[in-house]
Amino acid sequence: MEPNTIYVFAVLAIAIIMFVSDKVRLDLVAILVIFALVLGHKITGGAPIISAKQGVAGFGATVVLLIGGLFLVGEGLAQTGVSYAMGDKIVEWAGTGRIKLIALLMTAVAIISAFMSSTGAVAIFIPVAIRLAQRANMKRQEVLMPLSFGALIGGMLTLIGTPPNIVAADQLKRAGLEPFEFFTFTPIGLVILALGVGYFALFGGALLKKVGRKDVVEGEEEVKAGSILSFLQRYEIEERAVRLKINDNSGLVGKTAVDALLRTQLGVSVFGLQQAKNGNKLVSAHSAIPFAAGDVVYGVKAADIDEGKLKELGLTLMPKSEDDFHLSARELGLADLIVTQNSELVGQNLKESNFRKRHNLGAVGVMRRGQPLEGNFAETKLEFGDQLLVAGDWNNIKTLNKRSKDFLVASLPEEIEDVVAKPHLAWVSVGVVALMLALLVFKLVPSVIAILMASVLMVLTKCVDGKDTYKVINWQSLVLIAGMLPMATALKSSGGLEFVVNTLLAAVGDSGPYVLLASIFVITSLFSQVISNTATSVLLAPIAIGAAQAMGVSPYPIMMGVAIAASTAFATPVASPVNMLVLEPGNYRFVDFAIVGLPLQILAFLVSLVAIPMFLPF
């Protein structure tokens, strides 16, 4: 081999080692690769491996712009609540059957992941999955790994589902061939999705019951500082949260939270109302909303509730389970307030101050000199420095800072960052995505223009806040892709690509295209377990297309093998950010992914060998 060839392979090997070790940021490794390739001829003494222009060409590559635009499109769906609404529907439809629950959950997250970041989709669905598991009396590790794998499979459904698909299509275009179309991936992805659902329905469920860290008891995970749950614990009211159903014969029907006087009659401070006639939507229980039969009142009790009084008022005490209000943080939130020295609240109790009527928020706890007040705190005269824990609609909570005369906002829970800010723009974001898909499917404009148009529309229509435009883009992924693209150029110019292709063909021999497809699939799948699937596809796509052309077969099934294999990152948690997201909430060990994921990976490999040539013949 020529010195330049040996040098390029050495740079590639070092880059892979650095990727696997995770000691240096992935994007920084990619930048170092550019430096090494551009300056490499000074070490080898040969001709330049790539020019400086070729080294930075990746930053202007179509694939980088495509993926950057998709981050904004996905964020628009999240900020307008479209993806959250789908999660809520799953909760409504799933019931308590394990197989139905897993099938719906995997299918839903796969559909979302086909059009937005799989990482974002899983982040949205984790609380939904935990809620479903509690309702079905399942452990969370029984649902979170299927959730993660469903998102990875969802990336196989469309061209924009995951970066490896876009990389594969871009490589075909670079080779002078027609790239994959938007739905070319869909039939094969649907086959793998059906396989995944069937696997967890028949076999994976039994494996999931045996995994998980044994030193962690379900429900006793460490509470994250700054979360809603940590606020409840600080005021010692976590265990006093109650839900009261309003019966048909209740005298409270037609009354508001102010008129019902539940704090006086039952010692319950009301803060939320689940409206039966409004799709069980959870809203703030403020003075303008009357109670209706079938509604469920959320509150905090001061002491044990009198059963006789409950019956007299026409109320039924409901179990908390999955509807405990810290799981409803998207609809209702909390704020920690401090009573100021000149506040009108000083010297008054909460009832006298008409706190609920004035602020449309319910006080659920009072703390004085660091100690929560017990009993019916609503009758206690407030003092300067007292802290109030108030609950209600997030929009009302967000305006508290403007009312600095009576109190200061000491802190807000971190969940406020996840609140759907623009539900009224949901149909606008759906329309933008529909327009983008129409442009892509019917090829009315180049794909990069369609996606950039959609991302710009998301900002112009305010589906995505202008100030968030650059925050929501995963720059590490973009720099990683841009930095590794020149490696393909270096492999080709140094003769390394020809060497690898010839070696691969020699190993395959006369075995035919199926063995080539199997070899490429296995190599891609193995690499994807230890390094970014995006980096893997960037490295192996040119090798795959070169091997196919040298063998004289269609490059399309071979390139599809690269794309599908890159998304079968099931066997290790480090194989994908999606897996890392569920690692801690699911109490999984590293080896659990191998126990559950490796059989699915092998099945996906075998099914792909049949499905890919069926839809994309050699």
C-alpha positions in Angstrom: 0.0 0.0 0.0 1.1 3.6 -0.7 2.1 5.8 2.3 -0.9 8.0 1.8 -3.2 4.9 2.0 -1.6 3.6 5.2 -1.8 7.1 6.7 -5.6 7.5 5.9 -6.3 4.0 7.4 -4.3 5.0 10.5 -6.3 8.3 10.9 -9.5 6.3 10.5 -8.5 3.7 13.1 -7.5 6.4 15.6 -10.8 8.2 15.0 -12.8 5.0 15.6 -10.8 4.4 18.8 -11.6 7.9 20.0 -15.2 7.5 19.1 -15.4 4.2 21.1 -13.5 5.6 24.1 -15.8 8.6 24.4 -12.9 10.6 26.0 -13.1 13.4 23.4 -16.3 15.0 22.0 -17.4 13.4 18.8 -17.6 16.7 16.9 -14.0 17.6 18.1 -12.8 14.2 16.8 -14.3 15.0 13.4 -12.5 18.4 13.3 -9.3 16.7 14.2 -9.8 14.3 11.3 -10.1 17.2 8.9 -6.8 18.6 10.2 -5.1 15.2 9.9 -6.3 14.6 6.3 -5.5 18.1 5.0 -2.0 18.2 6.6 -1.3 14.5 6.1 0.9 14.8 3.0 3.5 16.7 5.1 3.9 13.5 7.2 3.8 11.0 4.3 5.9 13.1 1.9 3.4 12.3 -0.9 0.8 14.2 -2.8 -1.9 16.1 -0.9 -4.5 13.7 0.3 -7.3 16.3 0.3 -7.2 20.0 -0.2 -8.3 22.5 2.4 -11.4 23.3 0.3 -12.3 19.6 0.2 -11.6 19.4 4.0 -14.3 21.9 4.8 -16.7 21.1 2.0 -18.8 19.0 4.4 -20.0 22.1 6.2 -21.8 23.2 3.0 -23.0 19.7 2.1 -26.7 19.2 1.3 -27.0 16.4 4.0 -25.9 18.8 6.7 -28.5 21.4 5.7 -31.1 18.7 5.5 -30.5 17.5 9.0 -30.2 21.0 10.4 -33.6 21.9 8.9 -35.2 18.8 10.3 -34.3 19.8 13.9 -36.4 22.9 13.5 -39.3 21.0 12.0 -39.3 18.5 14.8 -39.1 21.3 17.4 -42.2 23.0 15.8 -44.2 19.8 16.3 -43.0 19.7 20.0 -43.6 23.3 20.9 -47.1 23.3 19.4 -48.0 20.1 21.3 -48.6 17.8 18.3 -46.3 15.1 19.4 -47.5 15.4 23.0 -51.1 15.1 21.9 -50.3 11.8 20.2 -48.8 10.6 23.5 -52.0 11.5 25.3 -54.1 9.5 22.8 -51.9 6.5 23.5 -52.7 6.8 27.2 -56.4 7.0 26.3 -56.4 4.0 23.9 -53.9 1.6 25.4 -55.9 0.2 28.3 -54.1 -2.2 30.6 -53.3 -5.1 28.2 -49.5 -5.6 28.0 -49.4 -6.6 24.3 -51.8 -3.8 23.2 -49.9 -1.3 25.2 -46.5 -2.2 23.8 -47.8 -2.4 20.2 -49.4 1.1 20.5 -46.4 2.6 22.2 -43.9 1.3 19.7 -46.1 2.2 16.7 -46.8 5.7 18.0 -43.2 6.6 18.7 -42.1 5.1 15.4 -44.5 7.3 13.5 -43.3 10.4 15.3 -39.7 9.4 14.8 -40.3 9.0 11.1 -40.7 12.8 10.9 -38.8 14.3 13.8 -35.7 13.5 15.9 -36.0 10.1 17.5 -34.2 11.5 20.6 -36.9 14.2 20.9 -39.7 11.7 20.3 -38.4 9.4 23.1 -37.9 12.4 25.5 -41.6 13.3 24.9 -42.8 9.7 25.4 -40.8 8.6 28.5 -43.4 10.1 30.9 -46.2 8.7 28.8 -44.6 5.2 28.9 -44.1 5.4 32.7 -47.7 6.4 33.2 -48.9 3.5 31.0 -46.7 1.1 32.9 -48.1 2.2 36.2 -51.7 1.8 35.0 -51.0 -1.7 33.6 -49.2 -2.7 36.8 -46.0 -3.2 34.8 -42.4 -2.2 35.7 -41.0 0.7 33.8 -38.2 -1.4 32.3 -40.9 -3.4 30.5 -41.9 -0.4 28.4 -38.9 1.9 28.1 -36.7 -0.4 26.1 -39.5 -1.2 23.6 -40.0 2.6 23.4 -36.4 3.2 22.6 -36.3 0.4 20.0 -39.5 1.6 18.4 -38.0 5.1 17.9 -34.9 3.6 16.3 -37.1 1.5 13.9 -39.2 4.6 13.2 -36.1 6.1 11.7 -36.3 3.4 9.0 -39.7 4.5 7.8 -38.9 7.6 5.8 -36.0 9.4 4.1 -35.9 12.0 6.8 -36.3 9.5 9.7 -32.7 9.3 10.6 -29.4 10.8 9.4 -28.0 7.5 7.9 -31.0 7.4 5.5 -30.1 10.9 4.3 -26.4 10.0 4.1 -27.2 6.9 2.0 -29.4 8.9 -0.4 -26.7 11.7 -0.6 -24.0 9.1 -1.4 -26.1 7.7 -4.3 -26.5 11.2 -5.7 -22.7 11.9 -5.4 -22.2 8.7 -7.4 -24.4 10.1 -10.2 -27.4 7.9 -9.4 -30.9 8.7 -8.5 -31.2 9.1 -4.7 -33.7 7.2 -2.6 -37.2 8.7 -2.6 -39.1 9.8 0.5 -41.0 6.5 1.0 -38.4 4.1 -0.5 -37.6 3.0 3.1 -41.2 2.6 4.2 -42.1 -1.0 3.2 -38.8 -2.4 4.7 -39.2 -0.2 7.8 -42.8 -1.4 8.3 -41.6 -5.1 8.1 -38.9 -4.4 10.8 -41.5 -2.5 12.9 -43.9 -5.5 12.7 -41.0 -7.7 13.7 -40.1 -5.5 16.7 -43.7 -5.5 17.9 -44.0 -9.2 17.5 -40.7 -9.8 19.2 -41.7 -7.9 22.3 -45.2 -9.5 22.3 -44.0 -13.0 22.1 -40.5 -13.2 23.6 -39.0 -9.8 24.6 -41.6 -9.3 27.3 -40.4 -12.3 29.3 -36.8 -11.1 28.9 -37.7 -7.5 30.1 -39.1 -8.9 33.3 -35.7 -10.3 34.2 -33.6 -7.2 33.5 -32.9 -4.1 35.5 -30.7 -3.1 38.4 -31.5 -5.2 41.5 -30.3 -2.4 43.9 -33.1 0.0 42.8 -36.6 -0.5 44.0 -39.4 0.7 41.6 -40.6 4.1 42.6 -37.7 4.9 44.9 -35.4 6.5 42.3 -33.6 9.6 43.3 -35.7 12.7 43.0 -34.1 15.3 40.7 -33.5 18.6 42.4 -35.7 21.4 41.0 -38.4 19.0 39.8 -42.0 19.3 40.7 -41.7 16.2 42.9 -38.9 17.8 44.8 -41.1 20.8 45.5 -43.8 18.5 46.9 -41.3 16.7 49.1 -39.9 20.0 50.5 -43.4 21.1 51.6 -44.1 17.5 52.9 -47.3 17.3 50.8 -46.4 14.6 48.3 -48.4 11.9 50.2 -51.3 14.3 50.9 -52.3 14.8 47.2 -55.9 13.6 46.7 -58.3 13.2 43.8 -62.1 13.6 44.5 -64.7 12.6 41.9 -67.9 14.7 41.8 -70.9 12.3 41.7 -74.0 12.9 39.7 -76.0 13.7 42.9 -73.4 16.1 44.4 -74.5 19.5 45.6 -71.2 20.8 44.3 -72.3 20.6 40.6 -72.4 24.1 39.2 -70.2 25.6 41.9 -66.7 26.8 41.4 -63.6 26.1 43.5 -64.2 29.3 45.4 -67.9 28.6 46.1 -67.4 24.9 47.0 -65.5 25.8 50.2 -63.7 22.4 50.2 -60.9 23.8 52.3 -63.4 24.8 55.0 -65.6 21.7 54.8 -63.0 19.0 54.1 -59.6 20.6 54.7 -58.7 20.1 51.0 -56.9 22.9 49.1 -58.1 22.6 45.5 -55.7 23.4 42.6 -56.8 21.3 39.6 -59.9 20.0 37.8 -60.1 17.1 35.4 -63.1 17.9 33.2 -65.1 14.8 32.2 -66.9 16.6 29.3 -63.7 18.0 27.9 -61.8 14.8 27.2 -60.7 14.5 30.8 -58.5 17.6 30.3 -56.7 18.8 33.4 -57.1 22.5 34.0 -56.5 25.0 36.8 -59.5 25.1 39.3 -60.0 28.8 39.2 -63.0 31.0 40.0 -64.5 31.0 36.5 -64.9 27.2 36.0 -67.9 25.5 37.5 -67.8 21.8 38.6 -69.7 19.2 36.6 -70.8 15.7 37.4 -68.0 13.2 36.6 -65.2 15.9 37.1 -62.3 15.0 39.3 -61.0 17.6 41.7 -57.2 17.6 42.5 -56.2 18.9 45.9 -54.0 18.6 49.0 -55.5 17.4 52.3 -54.6 19.0 55.6 -55.5 15.8 57.5 -57.4 12.5 57.1 -60.7 13.1 55.2 -64.0 12.5 57.0 -65.7 9.7 55.0 -69.1 10.8 56.2 -68.5 14.3 55.0 -67.4 13.0 51.6 -70.6 11.1 51.3 -72.6 14.2 52.3 -70.9 16.3 49.7 -71.4 13.7 47.0 -67.7 13.0 46.5 -65.7 9.8 45.9 -62.1 9.5 46.9 -60.1 8.2 43.9 -56.9 6.3 43.8 -53.8 8.3 42.8 -51.8 5.8 40.7 -50.7 7.1 37.3 -52.7 10.3 37.7 -50.7 11.6 40.6 -50.4 15.3 39.7 -46.6 15.4 39.3 -47.2 13.2 36.2 -49.5 16.0 34.9 -46.8 18.6 34.9 -47.6 19.7 31.3 -51.1 20.9 32.3 -50.5 22.2 35.8 -47.5 23.5 37.5 -46.1 24.8 40.8 -44.3 27.9 42.0 -42.5 28.7 45.2 -43.3 32.3 46.4 -41.9 34.5 49.2 -44.2 37.0 50.9 -42.6 40.5 50.7 -42.3 43.0 53.6 -44.9 45.4 52.1 -47.2 42.8 50.8 -50.9 43.1 51.3 -50.9 39.4 52.3 -49.1 40.2 55.6 -51.5 39.9 58.4 -54.2 38.2 56.3 -54.9 34.5 55.9 -55.4 33.1 52.4 -59.2 33.1 52.7 -59.3 36.8 53.6 -56.9 37.8 50.9 -59.0 36.2 48.1 -55.8 34.7 46.8 -57.4 32.2 44.5 -59.8 34.7 43.0 -57.1 37.4 42.5 -54.4 35.1 41.0 -56.4 32.1 39.7 -53.9 29.9 41.6 -54.4 27.6 44.6 -52.1 27.6 47.6 -51.3 24.1 48.5 -48.6 24.6 51.2 -47.1 27.3 53.5 -43.6 27.2 54.9 -42.4 29.4 57.8 -38.7 29.7 58.7 -38.0 26.6 56.7 -40.7 24.4 58.3 -43.9 23.4 56.5 -47.1 24.5 58.4 -49.3 21.6 59.3 -53.1 21.5 59.5 -55.4 24.0 57.9 -52.8 26.6 56.9 -55.5 28.7 55.1 -56.5 30.0 58.5 -53.0 31.1 59.4 -52.1 34.8 59.3 -49.3 35.2 56.8 -46.0 36.9 57.8 -43.2 38.6 55.9 -40.8 35.9 54.7 -43.4 33.1 54.6 -43.2 30.8 51.5 -46.2 29.8 49.6 -46.4 26.8 47.3 -49.0 27.6 44.7 -50.4 25.4 41.9 -52.3 26.1 38.8 -52.2 26.9 35.1 -48.6 27.4 33.8 -49.7 30.6 32.0 -50.7 32.1 35.3 -47.6 30.9 36.9 -45.4 32.5 34.2 -47.0 35.9 35.0 -46.1 35.8 38.7 -42.9 37.7 38.2 -44.9 40.8 37.2 -46.6 40.9 40.6 -43.6 41.8 42.7 -45.5 44.0 45.1 -47.0 41.1 47.1 -44.5 38.4 46.7 -41.3 37.3 45.0 -41.0 34.1 42.9 -38.3 32.1 44.7 -38.2 29.3 42.2 -40.0 27.5 39.5 -39.7 23.8 38.7 -37.6 22.7 35.7 -40.7 21.2 34.1 -41.7 24.7 33.1 -39.2 24.4 30.2 -41.2 21.4 28.8 -44.6 23.1 28.8 -46.3 23.3 25.5 -46.2 27.0 24.7 -48.3 27.2 21.6 -51.1 24.6 21.4 -53.2 27.0 19.3 -50.6 26.7 16.5 -50.8 22.9 16.4 -52.7 22.8 13.1 -50.2 25.3 11.7 -47.3 23.1 12.4 -49.1 20.1 11.0 -49.9 22.1 7.9 -46.2 23.0 7.5 -45.2 19.3 7.8 -47.9 18.3 5.3 -46.6 20.9 2.8 -43.0 19.7 3.3 -44.1 16.1 2.7 -46.0 17.0 -0.4 -43.0 18.9 -1.8 -40.8 15.9 -1.0 -43.1 13.1 -2.3 -44.0 14.8 -5.5 -40.5 16.2 -6.1 -41.8 19.7 -6.7 -38.6 21.2 -5.4 -35.2 19.7 -4.4 -35.4 17.9 -1.0 -33.1 20.4 0.7 -35.2 23.3 -0.4 -38.4 21.6 0.8 -37.0 21.0 4.3 -35.4 24.5 4.6 -38.7 26.0 3.5 -40.5 24.1 6.2 -37.9 25.1 8.9 -38.2 28.8 7.9 -42.0 28.5 8.0 -41.9 27.0 11.5 -40.1 30.2 12.6 -42.1 32.7 10.6 -45.4 31.2 11.9 -44.0 31.3 15.4 -44.4 27.5 15.9 -40.7 27.8 17.0 -39.6 30.8 19.0 -37.1 32.9 17.1 -34.8 33.0 20.1 -34.8 29.2 20.1 -33.9 28.8 16.4 -30.2 28.0 17.0 -30.7 26.4 20.4 -32.8 23.5 19.1 -30.3 22.4 16.5 -27.9 19.6 17.6 -24.7 21.2 16.4 -22.6 18.3 17.6 -24.3 16.0 15.1 -24.0 18.4 12.2 -20.3 19.1 12.9 -19.7 15.3 13.2 -21.2 14.7 9.8 -19.5 17.6 8.2 -16.1 16.6 9.6 -16.4 12.9 8.6 -17.6 13.5 5.1 -14.0 14.4 3.8 -12.9 10.9 5.0 -14.8 9.4 2.0 -12.9 11.8 -0.3 -9.6 10.9 1.4 -10.2 7.1 1.1 -10.9 7.5 -2.6 -8.0 9.8 -3.4 -5.5 7.7 -1.5 -6.6 4.4 -3.0 -7.9 3.2 0.3 -11.5 2.8 -0.9 -10.3 0.7 -3.8 -8.3 -1.5 -1.4 -11.2 -2.0 0.9 -13.6 -2.8 -1.9 -11.2 -5.3 -3.5 -10.6 -6.9 -0.1 -14.3 -7.2 0.6 -15.0 -8.6 -2.9 -12.1 -11.1 -2.5 -13.7 -12.3 0.8 -17.1 -12.6 -0.8 -15.7 -14.3 -3.9 -18.3 -15.8 -6.1 -20.9 -16.1 -3.3 -23.1 -13.4 -4.9 -24.9 -10.3 -3.9 -26.7 -11.8 -0.9 -23.4 -12.4 0.8 -22.2 -8.9 -0.1 -25.4 -7.5 1.4 -25.0 -9.7 4.5 -21.4 -8.7 4.9 -22.1 -4.9 4.6 -25.1 -5.2 7.0 -23.1 -7.0 9.7 -20.1 -4.6 9.4 -22.4 -1.6 9.6 -24.4 -3.1 12.5 -21.3 -3.9 14.5 -19.8 -0.4 14.0 -23.1 1.2 15.0 -23.0 -0.5 18.4 -19.9 1.4 19.4 -19.8 4.6 17.4 -22.4 7.0 16.1 -24.6 5.5 13.4 -24.2 8.7 11.5 -20.5 8.4 11.5 -20.8 4.7 10.6 -23.0 5.4 7.6 -20.7 8.2 6.4 -17.7 5.8 6.5 -19.3 2.7 5.0 -21.6 4.3 2.4 -18.9 4.9 -0.2 -17.4 1.4 0.4 -20.8 -0.2 -0.1 -21.6 1.6 -3.3 -18.1 0.9 -4.6 -18.4 -2.8 -3.8 -21.8 -3.0 -5.5 -20.5 -1.3 -8.7 -17.4 -3.5 -8.8 -19.5 -6.7 -8.5 -21.9 -5.4 -11.2 -25.1 -5.4 -9.1 -27.5 -2.6 -8.2 -26.1 -0.4 -5.4 -29.6 0.3 -4.1 -30.2 -2.8 -2.0 -26.6 -2.6 -0.7 -27.0 1.1 0.3 -30.4 0.2 1.9 -28.6 -2.4 3.9 -26.2 0.3 5.2 -29.1 2.6 6.2 -31.2 -0.1 7.9 -28.2 -1.7 9.7 -27.1 1.7 11.0 -30.5 2.0 12.8 -30.4 -1.5 14.4 -28.5 -0.1 17.4 -30.1 -2.4 19.9 -27.3 -4.3 21.6 -25.6 -1.5 23.7 -26.9 1.6 25.4 -24.0 3.7 23.9 -25.1 2.7 20.4 -27.6 5.6 20.3 -28.6 8.7 22.3 -32.1 7.2 22.3 -30.9 4.2 24.3 -29.0 6.4 26.7 -32.2 8.4 27.4 -34.0 5.3 28.8 -31.0 3.8 30.6 -31.5 5.6 33.9 -35.3 5.9 34.0 -35.6 2.2 33.1 -33.0 1.2 35.8 -31.2 -0.8 33.1 -27.7 -2.2 33.2 -25.3 -2.1 30.2 -25.7 -5.9 29.7 -29.5 -5.6 29.6 -29.4 -4.1 26.1 -27.4 -7.1 24.9 -29.8 -9.6 26.6 -32.9 -8.0 25.0 -31.5 -6.3 22.0 -29.1 -8.8 20.5 -31.8 -11.4 19.6 -33.9 -8.6 17.9 -30.8 -7.4 16.1 -30.2 -10.9 14.7 -33.8 -11.2 13.7 -33.7 -7.8 12.0 -30.6 -8.9 10.1 -32.3 -12.1 8.8 -35.5 -10.4 7.9 -33.6 -7.6 6.1 -31.8 -10.1 3.9 -35.2 -11.2 2.6 -37.1 -7.9 2.6 -34.5 -5.6 1.1 -34.0 -7.6 -2.2 -37.8 -8.1 -2.4 -38.4 -4.3 -2.7 -35.0 -3.4 -4.2 -33.8 -6.2 -6.5 -30.1 -6.8 -7.2 
